[in-house]
């Protein structure tokens, strides 16, 4: 699943969103067969990002919601942060700035170290933009 998710992200970065979505579907199938679920939350997040790029914001938000639920169930704080970042960006762009800030703030403040990490830097920048 990890290799397939990396391919999905690479295709998305190249503007090949449908190909990226195909890799996400393949990764989902592999996870169902192998029960290898450690990257499941990130799979939903990447699917959401790709769906957003093809203009399906409703499906993107649903995918982010699934990813957030999985990350919280697994207590996977990095995947939770990344998913919340994606959902907060979507909400920001939809004019839901307060909701985005309320969602992102608590997960960002959960972290006590590693603030030089790219995801935490992105979260801080987005929080600053939202407030």
Biotite code that builds the C-alpha atoms (Angstrom):
import biotite.structure as struc

atoms = struc.array([
    struc.Atom([0.000, 0.000, 0.000], chain_id="A", res_id=1, res_name="UNK", atom_name="CA", element="C"),
    struc.Atom([2.806, 2.462, 0.740], chain_id="A", res_id=2, res_name="UNK", atom_name="CA", element="C"),
    struc.Atom([4.305, 2.099, -2.725], chain_id="A", res_id=3, res_name="UNK", atom_name="CA", element="C"),
    struc.Atom([0.900, 2.563, -4.307], chain_id="A", res_id=4, res_name="UNK", atom_name="CA", element="C"),
    struc.Atom([0.235, 5.662, -2.212], chain_id="A", res_id=5, res_name="UNK", atom_name="CA", element="C"),
    struc.Atom([3.566, 7.146, -3.244], chain_id="A", res_id=6, res_name="UNK", atom_name="CA", element="C"),
    struc.Atom([2.607, 6.504, -6.867], chain_id="A", res_id=7, res_name="UNK", atom_name="CA", element="C"),
    struc.Atom([-0.779, 8.119, -6.281], chain_id="A", res_id=8, res_name="UNK", atom_name="CA", element="C"),
    struc.Atom([0.855, 11.230, -4.856], chain_id="A", res_id=9, res_name="UNK", atom_name="CA", element="C"),
    struc.Atom([3.358, 11.383, -7.708], chain_id="A", res_id=10, res_name="UNK", atom_name="CA", element="C"),
    struc.Atom([0.598, 11.105, -10.296], chain_id="A", res_id=11, res_name="UNK", atom_name="CA", element="C"),
    struc.Atom([-1.353, 13.804, -8.482], chain_id="A", res_id=12, res_name="UNK", atom_name="CA", element="C"),
    struc.Atom([1.669, 16.104, -8.463], chain_id="A", res_id=13, res_name="UNK", atom_name="CA", element="C"),
    struc.Atom([2.006, 15.523, -12.213], chain_id="A", res_id=14, res_name="UNK", atom_name="CA", element="C"),
    struc.Atom([-1.651, 16.440, -12.775], chain_id="A", res_id=15, res_name="UNK", atom_name="CA", element="C"),
    struc.Atom([-2.656, 12.846, -13.524], chain_id="A", res_id=16, res_name="UNK", atom_name="CA", element="C"),
    struc.Atom([-5.433, 12.765, -10.966], chain_id="A", res_id=17, res_name="UNK", atom_name="CA", element="C"),
    struc.Atom([-7.421, 9.833, -12.348], chain_id="A", res_id=18, res_name="UNK", atom_name="CA", element="C"),
    struc.Atom([-4.292, 7.685, -12.462], chain_id="A", res_id=19, res_name="UNK", atom_name="CA", element="C"),
    struc.Atom([-3.608, 8.692, -8.870], chain_id="A", res_id=20, res_name="UNK", atom_name="CA", element="C"),
    struc.Atom([-7.117, 7.669, -7.885], chain_id="A", res_id=21, res_name="UNK", atom_name="CA", element="C"),
    struc.Atom([-6.564, 4.293, -9.555], chain_id="A", res_id=22, res_name="UNK", atom_name="CA", element="C"),
    struc.Atom([-3.487, 3.727, -7.383], chain_id="A", res_id=23, res_name="UNK", atom_name="CA", element="C"),
    struc.Atom([-5.482, 4.670, -4.294], chain_id="A", res_id=24, res_name="UNK", atom_name="CA", element="C"),
    struc.Atom([-8.109, 2.094, -5.263], chain_id="A", res_id=25, res_name="UNK", atom_name="CA", element="C"),
    struc.Atom([-5.382, -0.516, -5.733], chain_id="A", res_id=26, res_name="UNK", atom_name="CA", element="C"),
    struc.Atom([-3.925, 0.313, -2.312], chain_id="A", res_id=27, res_name="UNK", atom_name="CA", element="C"),
    struc.Atom([-7.369, -0.024, -0.756], chain_id="A", res_id=28, res_name="UNK", atom_name="CA", element="C"),
    struc.Atom([-7.768, -3.451, -2.353], chain_id="A", res_id=29, res_name="UNK", atom_name="CA", element="C"),
    struc.Atom([-4.354, -4.558, -1.073], chain_id="A", res_id=30, res_name="UNK", atom_name="CA", element="C"),
    struc.Atom([-5.205, -3.365, 2.447], chain_id="A", res_id=31, res_name="UNK", atom_name="CA", element="C"),
    struc.Atom([-8.457, -5.323, 2.347], chain_id="A", res_id=32, res_name="UNK", atom_name="CA", element="C"),
    struc.Atom([-6.599, -8.468, 1.292], chain_id="A", res_id=33, res_name="UNK", atom_name="CA", element="C"),
    struc.Atom([-3.614, -8.177, 3.636], chain_id="A", res_id=34, res_name="UNK", atom_name="CA", element="C"),
    struc.Atom([-5.160, -6.300, 6.582], chain_id="A", res_id=35, res_name="UNK", atom_name="CA", element="C"),
    struc.Atom([-2.111, -3.995, 6.433], chain_id="A", res_id=36, res_name="UNK", atom_name="CA", element="C"),
    struc.Atom([-3.892, -0.917, 7.763], chain_id="A", res_id=37, res_name="UNK", atom_name="CA", element="C"),
    struc.Atom([-1.148, 1.318, 9.137], chain_id="A", res_id=38, res_name="UNK", atom_name="CA", element="C"),
    struc.Atom([-1.424, 3.682, 6.143], chain_id="A", res_id=39, res_name="UNK", atom_name="CA", element="C"),
    struc.Atom([-5.217, 3.571, 5.842], chain_id="A", res_id=40, res_name="UNK", atom_name="CA", element="C"),
    struc.Atom([-5.805, 7.101, 7.143], chain_id="A", res_id=41, res_name="UNK", atom_name="CA", element="C"),
    struc.Atom([-3.262, 8.515, 4.708], chain_id="A", res_id=42, res_name="UNK", atom_name="CA", element="C"),
    struc.Atom([-4.961, 6.607, 1.901], chain_id="A", res_id=43, res_name="UNK", atom_name="CA", element="C"),
    struc.Atom([-8.220, 8.428, 2.615], chain_id="A", res_id=44, res_name="UNK", atom_name="CA", element="C"),
    struc.Atom([-6.384, 11.763, 2.818], chain_id="A", res_id=45, res_name="UNK", atom_name="CA", element="C"),
    struc.Atom([-4.626, 11.310, -0.503], chain_id="A", res_id=46, res_name="UNK", atom_name="CA", element="C"),
    struc.Atom([-7.893, 10.195, -2.112], chain_id="A", res_id=47, res_name="UNK", atom_name="CA", element="C"),
    struc.Atom([-9.461, 13.373, -0.753], chain_id="A", res_id=48, res_name="UNK", atom_name="CA", element="C"),
    struc.Atom([-6.690, 15.541, -2.169], chain_id="A", res_id=49, res_name="UNK", atom_name="CA", element="C"),
    struc.Atom([-7.059, 13.935, -5.593], chain_id="A", res_id=50, res_name="UNK", atom_name="CA", element="C"),
    struc.Atom([-10.842, 14.271, -5.510], chain_id="A", res_id=51, res_name="UNK", atom_name="CA", element="C"),
    struc.Atom([-10.468, 17.913, -4.582], chain_id="A", res_id=52, res_name="UNK", atom_name="CA", element="C"),
    struc.Atom([-8.202, 18.474, -7.559], chain_id="A", res_id=53, res_name="UNK", atom_name="CA", element="C"),
    struc.Atom([-10.814, 17.030, -9.911], chain_id="A", res_id=54, res_name="UNK", atom_name="CA", element="C"),
    struc.Atom([-13.421, 19.341, -8.365], chain_id="A", res_id=55, res_name="UNK", atom_name="CA", element="C"),
    struc.Atom([-15.410, 16.921, -6.217], chain_id="A", res_id=56, res_name="UNK", atom_name="CA", element="C"),
    struc.Atom([-15.279, 18.769, -2.896], chain_id="A", res_id=57, res_name="UNK", atom_name="CA", element="C"),
    struc.Atom([-18.118, 16.766, -1.332], chain_id="A", res_id=58, res_name="UNK", atom_name="CA", element="C"),
    struc.Atom([-16.377, 13.450, -1.968], chain_id="A", res_id=59, res_name="UNK", atom_name="CA", element="C"),
    struc.Atom([-13.079, 14.999, -0.869], chain_id="A", res_id=60, res_name="UNK", atom_name="CA", element="C"),
    struc.Atom([-14.581, 16.117, 2.444], chain_id="A", res_id=61, res_name="UNK", atom_name="CA", element="C"),
    struc.Atom([-16.081, 12.661, 2.963], chain_id="A", res_id=62, res_name="UNK", atom_name="CA", element="C"),
    struc.Atom([-12.714, 11.049, 2.300], chain_id="A", res_id=63, res_name="UNK", atom_name="CA", element="C"),
    struc.Atom([-10.997, 13.423, 4.734], chain_id="A", res_id=64, res_name="UNK", atom_name="CA", element="C"),
    struc.Atom([-13.653, 12.562, 7.317], chain_id="A", res_id=65, res_name="UNK", atom_name="CA", element="C"),
    struc.Atom([-12.974, 8.843, 6.881], chain_id="A", res_id=66, res_name="UNK", atom_name="CA", element="C"),
    struc.Atom([-9.237, 9.421, 7.173], chain_id="A", res_id=67, res_name="UNK", atom_name="CA", element="C"),
    struc.Atom([-9.691, 11.466, 10.325], chain_id="A", res_id=68, res_name="UNK", atom_name="CA", element="C"),
    struc.Atom([-11.854, 8.764, 11.918], chain_id="A", res_id=69, res_name="UNK", atom_name="CA", element="C"),
    struc.Atom([-9.274, 6.080, 11.092], chain_id="A", res_id=70, res_name="UNK", atom_name="CA", element="C"),
    struc.Atom([-6.371, 8.177, 12.384], chain_id="A", res_id=71, res_name="UNK", atom_name="CA", element="C"),
    struc.Atom([-8.200, 8.884, 15.639], chain_id="A", res_id=72, res_name="UNK", atom_name="CA", element="C"),
    struc.Atom([-9.178, 5.232, 16.071], chain_id="A", res_id=73, res_name="UNK", atom_name="CA", element="C"),
    struc.Atom([-5.563, 4.180, 15.490], chain_id="A", res_id=74, res_name="UNK", atom_name="CA", element="C"),
    struc.Atom([-4.240, 7.043, 17.648], chain_id="A", res_id=75, res_name="UNK", atom_name="CA", element="C"),
    struc.Atom([-1.995, 7.981, 14.708], chain_id="A", res_id=76, res_name="UNK", atom_name="CA", element="C"),
    struc.Atom([-1.312, 11.636, 15.447], chain_id="A", res_id=77, res_name="UNK", atom_name="CA", element="C"),
    struc.Atom([0.805, 12.314, 12.346], chain_id="A", res_id=78, res_name="UNK", atom_name="CA", element="C"),
    struc.Atom([-1.880, 10.955, 10.028], chain_id="A", res_id=79, res_name="UNK", atom_name="CA", element="C"),
    struc.Atom([-4.476, 12.885, 12.024], chain_id="A", res_id=80, res_name="UNK", atom_name="CA", element="C"),
    struc.Atom([-2.483, 16.101, 11.628], chain_id="A", res_id=81, res_name="UNK", atom_name="CA", element="C"),
    struc.Atom([-2.041, 15.595, 7.890], chain_id="A", res_id=82, res_name="UNK", atom_name="CA", element="C"),
    struc.Atom([-5.740, 14.836, 7.394], chain_id="A", res_id=83, res_name="UNK", atom_name="CA", element="C"),
    struc.Atom([-6.814, 17.801, 9.498], chain_id="A", res_id=84, res_name="UNK", atom_name="CA", element="C"),
    struc.Atom([-4.486, 20.025, 7.463], chain_id="A", res_id=85, res_name="UNK", atom_name="CA", element="C"),
    struc.Atom([-6.126, 18.874, 4.241], chain_id="A", res_id=86, res_name="UNK", atom_name="CA", element="C"),
    struc.Atom([-9.638, 19.315, 5.602], chain_id="A", res_id=87, res_name="UNK", atom_name="CA", element="C"),
    struc.Atom([-8.775, 22.718, 7.085], chain_id="A", res_id=88, res_name="UNK", atom_name="CA", element="C"),
    struc.Atom([-7.457, 23.917, 3.722], chain_id="A", res_id=89, res_name="UNK", atom_name="CA", element="C"),
    struc.Atom([-10.677, 22.785, 2.072], chain_id="A", res_id=90, res_name="UNK", atom_name="CA", element="C"),
    struc.Atom([-12.761, 24.610, 4.674], chain_id="A", res_id=91, res_name="UNK", atom_name="CA", element="C"),
    struc.Atom([-10.585, 27.721, 4.380], chain_id="A", res_id=92, res_name="UNK", atom_name="CA", element="C"),
    struc.Atom([-11.210, 27.783, 0.646], chain_id="A", res_id=93, res_name="UNK", atom_name="CA", element="C"),
    struc.Atom([-14.946, 27.336, 1.285], chain_id="A", res_id=94, res_name="UNK", atom_name="CA", element="C"),
    struc.Atom([-14.960, 30.333, 3.641], chain_id="A", res_id=95, res_name="UNK", atom_name="CA", element="C"),
    struc.Atom([-15.223, 28.226, 6.804], chain_id="A", res_id=96, res_name="UNK", atom_name="CA", element="C"),
    struc.Atom([-12.165, 29.797, 8.412], chain_id="A", res_id=97, res_name="UNK", atom_name="CA", element="C"),
    struc.Atom([-13.377, 29.566, 12.024], chain_id="A", res_id=98, res_name="UNK", atom_name="CA", element="C"),
    struc.Atom([-14.270, 25.895, 11.681], chain_id="A", res_id=99, res_name="UNK", atom_name="CA", element="C"),
    struc.Atom([-10.897, 25.193, 10.088], chain_id="A", res_id=100, res_name="UNK", atom_name="CA", element="C"),
    struc.Atom([-9.077, 26.963, 12.911], chain_id="A", res_id=101, res_name="UNK", atom_name="CA", element="C"),
    struc.Atom([-11.142, 25.161, 15.567], chain_id="A", res_id=102, res_name="UNK", atom_name="CA", element="C"),
    struc.Atom([-10.308, 21.813, 13.961], chain_id="A", res_id=103, res_name="UNK", atom_name="CA", element="C"),
    struc.Atom([-6.605, 22.421, 13.403], chain_id="A", res_id=104, res_name="UNK", atom_name="CA", element="C"),
    struc.Atom([-5.698, 24.193, 16.650], chain_id="A", res_id=105, res_name="UNK", atom_name="CA", element="C"),
    struc.Atom([-6.127, 21.293, 19.091], chain_id="A", res_id=106, res_name="UNK", atom_name="CA", element="C"),
    struc.Atom([-4.255, 18.748, 17.002], chain_id="A", res_id=107, res_name="UNK", atom_name="CA", element="C"),
    struc.Atom([-1.381, 21.183, 16.371], chain_id="A", res_id=108, res_name="UNK", atom_name="CA", element="C"),
    struc.Atom([-1.131, 22.006, 20.084], chain_id="A", res_id=109, res_name="UNK", atom_name="CA", element="C"),
    struc.Atom([-1.075, 18.296, 20.967], chain_id="A", res_id=110, res_name="UNK", atom_name="CA", element="C"),
    struc.Atom([2.509, 18.137, 19.661], chain_id="A", res_id=111, res_name="UNK", atom_name="CA", element="C"),
    struc.Atom([5.251, 19.158, 22.080], chain_id="A", res_id=112, res_name="UNK", atom_name="CA", element="C"),
    struc.Atom([8.304, 18.752, 19.873], chain_id="A", res_id=113, res_name="UNK", atom_name="CA", element="C"),
    struc.Atom([9.379, 18.406, 16.268], chain_id="A", res_id=114, res_name="UNK", atom_name="CA", element="C"),
    struc.Atom([8.195, 21.844, 15.225], chain_id="A", res_id=115, res_name="UNK", atom_name="CA", element="C"),
    struc.Atom([10.781, 21.913, 12.426], chain_id="A", res_id=116, res_name="UNK", atom_name="CA", element="C"),
    struc.Atom([8.947, 19.032, 10.717], chain_id="A", res_id=117, res_name="UNK", atom_name="CA", element="C"),
    struc.Atom([7.262, 20.098, 7.466], chain_id="A", res_id=118, res_name="UNK", atom_name="CA", element="C"),
    struc.Atom([3.752, 19.057, 8.547], chain_id="A", res_id=119, res_name="UNK", atom_name="CA", element="C"),
    struc.Atom([3.964, 21.048, 11.778], chain_id="A", res_id=120, res_name="UNK", atom_name="CA", element="C"),
    struc.Atom([5.385, 24.044, 9.926], chain_id="A", res_id=121, res_name="UNK", atom_name="CA", element="C"),
    struc.Atom([2.474, 23.849, 7.486], chain_id="A", res_id=122, res_name="UNK", atom_name="CA", element="C"),
    struc.Atom([0.006, 23.607, 10.366], chain_id="A", res_id=123, res_name="UNK", atom_name="CA", element="C"),
    struc.Atom([1.480, 26.650, 12.098], chain_id="A", res_id=124, res_name="UNK", atom_name="CA", element="C"),
    struc.Atom([1.416, 28.667, 8.880], chain_id="A", res_id=125, res_name="UNK", atom_name="CA", element="C"),
    struc.Atom([-2.203, 27.713, 8.230], chain_id="A", res_id=126, res_name="UNK", atom_name="CA", element="C"),
    struc.Atom([-3.205, 28.538, 11.806], chain_id="A", res_id=127, res_name="UNK", atom_name="CA", element="C"),
    struc.Atom([-1.526, 31.939, 11.469], chain_id="A", res_id=128, res_name="UNK", atom_name="CA", element="C"),
    struc.Atom([-3.392, 32.521, 8.221], chain_id="A", res_id=129, res_name="UNK", atom_name="CA", element="C"),
    struc.Atom([-6.727, 31.523, 9.771], chain_id="A", res_id=130, res_name="UNK", atom_name="CA", element="C"),
    struc.Atom([-6.416, 33.756, 12.851], chain_id="A", res_id=131, res_name="UNK", atom_name="CA", element="C"),
])
